[in-house]
């Protein structure tokens, strides 16, 4: 499954880059239905991008049905449920133009994520997977770049619906806030956990901290140790 998602995401990202490049898309601001066949090509690949969000959303539903509550956080549910619904609206009303940038960047981030999760299956690779927190940093950078790209079309409009641009920026801002909170909650506490793990065997652990290590990424906390 992981290999399939990785291959699928790579294909999506490459097709988005090629279709927007060959269609002469303006990186600063691209209006709707102004690039002819290129817009149709972008709309088709964005449909497949939406389908990937459907898979992520269904995966969350399976977590609930299987009562794997440890893998469900507010960030996880909010992010996957909102993306699924937002992209349904995008494909119905604004399936091309300025909408191409976010999915292109997001697909690249997911390539990194699926690569990480795929490698983590192999115990021999765990010692090389020291870069988990940098995935979250990359996600935060993605949101900031998307906001910057979206606001560039507000400052210098090209006819793309202004309401959609403002909504996109506002939604990305909520993700920045939630992912920042997740980052600090997850990675700023690790030094404290490490010190406690290195304490003498008979010493009492205080403040209710557990010695268990809970790796986390993308707002989903897993109990599987590396």
C-alpha positions, 0 to 999 in steps of 0.5 A: 500500500505504501509503495503504491501511494508513493508511486501515485504521489510521484506521478501526480507531482510530475504531471502537475509540474509538467502540465503547468509548465507546458501550459505556460502557467504564471507562478504569481497568479494564474486565472481560470480557463485561460490556458486552454488545453493545459487547464483541462490537463491540470483539472484531470490531475487535480481530480486524481489528487482529490482521490488521494485525499479521499483515501486519506479520509477513509483511512481516518474512518478505519482508525475510528471503526477499529478503535485505534484512538491512539492514532487519532488526534484533532489535527489528524481529523481536522486536516484530512476531513477538511481537505477532502471537503475543500477539494470537492469544492475546488474541483466543482468551481475552481479546478485549474488556474491558481489552484495548481500550486498547493497540490504540487507542493503538497504532493512533494511533501507527501513523497518525503512522508511516504518514503519515510514511512516506507523505510521505517518498516525495515528495522535496519533503517531505523538508525538512519531515520533521524529526520522525522522532525524535519518532515513537520518543518517541511510541512510548515514551510509548505503552508507558509509558501502556499499562503505567500503564493495565494496572497501574491494573487491578492496583491496583484490579481489576475481574475482568479476569484478573490473569495477563494484566495482569502479562504485558502490563506485563512485555511492555511493559517489554521494549519500553521497554528495547529502544526506549530502546536503539534511540533512544540508538543512533540519535539520540544518535550523530547529532551525532557523524555531523554533525560528521564530515560537516562535516569537511574533504574530505581529513580522515580519518574516525576510529573507523570511523564512516561519513559515510552517513546511515542514517535509522531508525524503529520499530527498522527501519534503512533505507539510503535517504537522505532 
